[in-house]
């Protein structure tokens, strides 16, 4: 399979859009957790679990 065929197949299957959406949701989740977890006096390991999962 040629690289051009592979990249066009990824584009046709919307892999790029899903990857960007996944990254945005992950970033927003971590940002929200960094605000809300300390506000609720959550232990430090709660943020570590969220970031590593």
C-alpha positions in Angstrom: 0.0 0.0 0.0 1.4 3.4 -0.9 1.6 6.1 1.7 -0.7 8.4 -0.3 -3.4 5.7 -0.4 -3.0 5.1 3.3 -3.3 8.8 4.1 -6.3 9.2 1.9 -7.9 6.2 3.6 -7.4 7.9 7.0 -8.9 11.0 5.7 -11.9 9.2 4.2 -12.5 7.4 7.6 -12.3 10.7 9.5 -9.5 9.5 11.6 -8.0 13.0 11.8 -11.2 14.5 13.1 -11.6 11.8 15.8 -8.0 12.2 16.9 -8.4 16.0 17.2 -11.7 15.6 19.1 -10.1 13.1 21.4 -7.2 15.4 22.2 -9.5 18.4 22.8 -11.7 16.4 25.2 -8.7 15.0 27.1 -7.2 18.5 27.4 -10.5 19.9 28.7 -11.0 17.1 31.2 -7.5 17.6 32.6 -8.1 21.4 32.8 -11.4 21.0 34.6 -9.9 18.4 37.0 -7.0 20.7 37.9 -9.6 23.3 38.9 -12.3 21.2 40.6 -10.2 18.5 42.4 -8.4 20.9 44.7 -11.7 22.8 45.3 -13.2 19.5 46.7 -10.0 18.7 48.6 -9.4 15.6 46.6 -6.2 13.7 47.3 -3.2 14.2 45.0 -3.5 10.6 43.7 -6.9 11.4 42.1 -5.3 13.8 39.6 -2.5 11.3 38.9 -5.0 8.6 38.1 -6.9 11.0 35.8 -3.8 12.0 33.9 -2.4 8.5 33.6 -5.6 6.9 32.4 
